Amino acid sequence: MQPPRRATPRRYLMCPPAHFDVTYAINPWMNPAKPVDVPLAVAQWEDLRSRYLALGHTVEELTPRPGLPDMVFAANGATVVDGRVLGARFAHREREPEAAAHLEWFRAHGFPHVHEPVHVNEGEGDFAVTASYVLAGRGFRASPLSHGEAQEFFARPVIGLDLVDPRYYHLDTALAVLDDTTDEVMYYPPAFSPGSREVLRRLFPDALVAGAEDAAAFGLNAVSDGLHVLLPQAATGLLGPLRERGFEPVGIDLSELLKGGGSVKCCTQELRC
């Protein structure tokens, strides 16, 4: 019998989409020819923020900067484990200045251990933290060398996973941590190489396996507090399986931000202190 799930209070860093736009294409979801409704993007983002607050979580805000339309995807700016901050180094020049903005925020807010990385990594886009591991994606953005850098800095075992489908260019588009106290995850197998699928199967034999339709709806770009799982509302095929496992799924509409290739998790960096 599944023991009762428990939500634990979280602290998140988010950035309002005041300057959100799609003016370039650095992933398959981005199309500069499609207009962006900024007021709608802001309203959807504010709804996500309000949901976190209503669930008892703390939300810190990073000030958006003109000319950096992707800053709303705050998860990409750093990875925080045990209060230690591994900054980001972006693969594309369009996003490079975001890294400095995140490091400035952490230093200004009293984080004592802030590391500016040597190798390319895009924060929680490609690092996912479970109870036992730091899972690390590679293949489209992060350098494989960033995995060793993260392991040395966090002093936790880092497990490299190869992404092979360009639609799932970051780990957080293909895998979500459901319970970071029990190593429970959900993921979309075809996003990974055969060897990485086998690694995931061995490490997480009881994982929730998502189908193609829910993955394409960005259903794996989700945030869990151990009980509530906030995920795109279009990923309807995940709702029943999550409830069967004792979770409470919360559907969120971030369709406007999906034009930039991001959803719930992309907008949410967790500050694990």
C-alpha positions, -999 to 999 in steps of 0.1 A, spaced: 0 0 0 13 34 -10 21 55 22 5 89 23 23 116 3 35 147 21 42 181 7 73 199 20 76 237 18 99 248 -10 117 280 -19 117 289 -56 133 316 -77 112 329 -106 116 358 -131 85 376 -145 82 375 -183 81 413 -187 104 411 -217 94 377 -230 94 373 -268 106 349 -295 131 368 -316 154 339 -323 152 301 -325 175 279 -304 152 250 -299 126 233 -321 97 249 -303 107 285 -311 93 303 -341 100 340 -344 72 343 -370 46 335 -343 36 366 -323 38 365 -286 11 379 -263 31 394 -235 2 403 -212 -11 367 -215 23 353 -208 25 375 -177 -10 364 -166 -1 327 -170 32 332 -151 14 350 -123 -11 321 -120 18 297 -116 34 319 -89 1 323 -71 -4 285 -71 30 281 -54 22 307 -28 -12 291 -21 5 258 -15 27 274 12 59 278 -8 82 308 -9 88 325 -42 118 348 -47 119 370 -78 147 378 -102 144 412 -119 139 407 -157 163 426 -179 155 442 -213 170 423 -242 169 389 -224 136 374 -234 143 340 -220 151 351 -184 116 339 -175 130 304 -178 147 308 -144 155 272 -139 183 275 -165 203 301 -145 218 279 -118 215 247 -97 213 249 -59 220 219 -37 226 221 1 228 259 -3 257 256 -28 251 274 -60 265 261 -93 260 289 -118 252 284 -155 272 289 -186 249 290 -216 255 273 -249 240 300 -270 253 336 -271 217 350 -269 214 338 -233 249 343 -221 242 375 -201 215 356 -180 243 337 -162 257 369 -147 223 381 -136 217 349 -116 251 350 -100 246 386 -89 213 377 -73 228 348 -53 257 369 -41 234 397 -31 212 373 -12 239 359 10 246 325 -5 282 318 7 292 291 -18 287 304 -54 307 288 -82 310 303 -117 313 272 -139 341 264 -164 320 242 -186 287 247 -203 257 238 -182 222 253 -182 213 249 -146 183 228 -137 176 225 -174 200 196 -174 205 189 -137 178 171 -117 183 164 -80 170 132 -64 176 118 -29 206 97 -42 218 114 -73 222 144 -95 209 133 -129 227 152 -157 215 155 -193 238 160 -223 236 159 -260 222 193 -270 233 220 -244 253 208 -215 289 198 -219 297 163 -206 326 180 -187 301 199 -166 291 166 -150 324 161 -133 324 198 -123 290 194 -107 300 162 -89 331 178 -74 312 209 -63 282 192 -49 300 161 -36 271 140 -49 272 112 -75 263 126 -109 247 103 -134 251 113 -171 221 107 -194 222 112 -232 194 130 -249 188 121 -285 156 139 -296 160 176 -303 125 184 -291 137 173 -257 168 194 -257 170 197 -219 167 170 -193 138 188 -176 117 184 -208 121 146 -206 122 138 -169 108 151 -137 115 143 -100 83 134 -83 97 127 -48 132 138 -39 132 118 -7 125 84 -24 141 87 -58 108 87 -76 107 101 -111 87 101 -143 103 103 -178 98 98 -215 121 69 -227 124 78 -264 140 111 -255 171 91 -243 197 69 -259 192 31 -255 220 30 -229 206 58 -209 171 42 -210 187 11 -194 204 32 -168 171 49 -159 153 15 -158 179 1 -134 180 32 -111 142 38 -111 124 5 -118 91 19 -105 92 52 -125 61 66 -141 67 62 -178 51 89 -200 38 85 -235 45 105 -266 14 127 -264 20 138 -228 57 144 -235 49 166 -265 26 186 -243 57 192 -220 41 171 -193 76 162 -180 84 198 -175 68 196 -140 75 206 -104 66 185 -74 67 193 -37 63 156 -28 25 157 -30 14 183 -55 27 180 -91 23 211 -111 24 203 -148 10 216 -181 -28 211 -182 -26 196 -217 -7 165 -204 -40 148 -194 -26 113 -198 -4 118 -167 -32 129 -144 -46 95 -136 -13 77 -131 -1 104 -108 -33 102 -87 -29 64 -86 5 69 -70 -10 93 -44 0 126 -59 -23 155 -65 -17 168 -101 -23 205 -106 -28 215 -143 -13 248 -153 -18 267 -186 16 281 -197 8 278 -234 21 313 -243 55 305 -227 56 272 -245 63 293 -276 98 297 -261 102 260 -254 95 261 -217 67 254 -192 63 249 -154 98 236 -145 116 259 -169 100 288 -150 110 275 -116 144 272 -100 144 254 -67 166 269 -39 176 238 -19 192 252 13 
